[in-house]
Amino acid sequence: MFSAIGYPTLEQPEAHAPMIKEEDVLAALDKPRAVYGLKQRLDPSNKSTDALQELLLRMRAEGKVKFDIHSGKWSKA
């Protein structure tokens, strides 16, 4: 895709990616999982994990999920 002056523009993949919901993330956390495992369960067609990681960090701040630094996995709080 090109801008009006002919320079290539970056597409925003989040613009057309389906929104990942908190309840879907909590349902996928039936056992502790890494980000890649969660992405495969929630949205395997999306290549980027940015939206999922942003949601996980927001949920961690709210106390809904926790991250184990030693195993690198997310789980329900």
C-alpha positions as a Markdown table, in Angstrom:
| # | Residue | x | y | z |
|---|---|---|---|---|
| 1 | Met | 0.0 | 0.0 | 0.0 |
| 2 | Phe | 1.3 | 3.5 | -0.9 |
| 3 | Ser | 0.6 | 6.9 | 0.5 |
| 4 | Ala | -0.5 | 9.9 | -1.6 |
| 5 | Ile | 3.1 | 10.9 | -2.2 |
| 6 | Gly | 4.2 | 7.5 | -3.3 |
| 7 | Tyr | 6.0 | 6.3 | -0.1 |
| 8 | Pro | 5.1 | 2.8 | 1.2 |
| 9 | Thr | 2.9 | 2.9 | 4.3 |
| 10 | Leu | 2.7 | 0.4 | 7.1 |
| 11 | Glu | -0.5 | -1.5 | 7.3 |
| 12 | Gln | -2.1 | -1.8 | 10.7 |
| 13 | Pro | -2.8 | -5.5 | 11.2 |
| 14 | Glu | -4.8 | -4.8 | 14.4 |
| 15 | Ala | -7.3 | -2.7 | 12.3 |
| 16 | His | -8.8 | -5.8 | 10.7 |
| 17 | Ala | -7.9 | -8.5 | 13.3 |
| 18 | Pro | -10.8 | -9.8 | 15.4 |
| 19 | Met | -10.9 | -8.4 | 18.9 |
| 20 | Ile | -9.7 | -10.8 | 21.6 |
| 21 | Lys | -12.0 | -10.7 | 24.6 |
| 22 | Glu | -11.1 | -11.1 | 28.2 |
| 23 | Glu | -13.5 | -13.9 | 28.8 |
| 24 | Asp | -12.0 | -15.8 | 25.8 |
| 25 | Val | -8.5 | -15.4 | 27.4 |
| 26 | Leu | -9.7 | -16.6 | 30.8 |
| 27 | Ala | -11.4 | -19.6 | 29.1 |
| 28 | Ala | -8.2 | -20.5 | 27.3 |
| 29 | Leu | -6.3 | -20.3 | 30.6 |
| 30 | Asp | -7.7 | -23.7 | 31.8 |
| 31 | Lys | -4.0 | -24.4 | 32.5 |
| 32 | Pro | -0.9 | -22.2 | 32.6 |
| 33 | Arg | 0.1 | -21.3 | 29.0 |
| 34 | Ala | 2.7 | -19.3 | 27.2 |
| 35 | Val | 1.8 | -16.4 | 24.9 |
| 36 | Tyr | 2.2 | -18.5 | 21.8 |
| 37 | Gly | 0.0 | -21.2 | 23.1 |
| 38 | Leu | -2.7 | -18.7 | 24.0 |
| 39 | Lys | -2.4 | -17.1 | 20.5 |
| 40 | Gln | -2.9 | -20.5 | 18.9 |
| 41 | Arg | -6.0 | -21.2 | 20.9 |
| 42 | Leu | -7.5 | -17.7 | 20.5 |
| 43 | Asp | -6.5 | -16.5 | 17.0 |
| 44 | Pro | -4.2 | -18.8 | 15.1 |
| 45 | Ser | -4.5 | -16.8 | 11.8 |
| 46 | Asn | -3.0 | -13.6 | 13.3 |
| 47 | Lys | 0.8 | -13.5 | 13.1 |
| 48 | Ser | 1.2 | -10.7 | 15.7 |
| 49 | Thr | 0.9 | -11.2 | 19.4 |
| 50 | Asp | 0.9 | -7.5 | 20.2 |
| 51 | Ala | -2.8 | -7.2 | 20.9 |
| 52 | Leu | -2.8 | -10.3 | 23.0 |
| 53 | Gln | 0.2 | -9.2 | 25.1 |
| 54 | Glu | -1.4 | -5.8 | 25.6 |
| 55 | Leu | -4.6 | -7.4 | 26.8 |
| 56 | Leu | -2.7 | -9.7 | 29.1 |
| 57 | Leu | -0.8 | -6.9 | 30.7 |
| 58 | Arg | -4.0 | -4.9 | 31.2 |
| 59 | Met | -5.6 | -8.0 | 32.8 |
| 60 | Arg | -2.5 | -8.5 | 35.0 |
| 61 | Ala | -2.8 | -4.9 | 36.2 |
| 62 | Glu | -6.5 | -5.6 | 37.1 |
| 63 | Gly | -5.5 | -8.7 | 39.0 |
| 64 | Lys | -7.3 | -11.2 | 36.7 |
| 65 | Val | -4.3 | -13.1 | 35.5 |
| 66 | Lys | -0.7 | -13.6 | 36.7 |
| 67 | Phe | 2.6 | -14.3 | 35.0 |
| 68 | Asp | 5.2 | -16.8 | 36.3 |
| 69 | Ile | 8.6 | -15.3 | 35.5 |
| 70 | His | 10.3 | -18.7 | 36.0 |
| 71 | Ser | 8.2 | -20.8 | 33.6 |
| 72 | Gly | 7.2 | -17.9 | 31.2 |
| 73 | Lys | 3.5 | -18.9 | 31.4 |
| 74 | Trp | 0.3 | -17.0 | 32.1 |
| 75 | Ser | -2.4 | -18.4 | 34.4 |
| 76 | Lys | -5.7 | -17.2 | 36.1 |
| 77 | Ala | -5.2 | -15.2 | 39.2 |
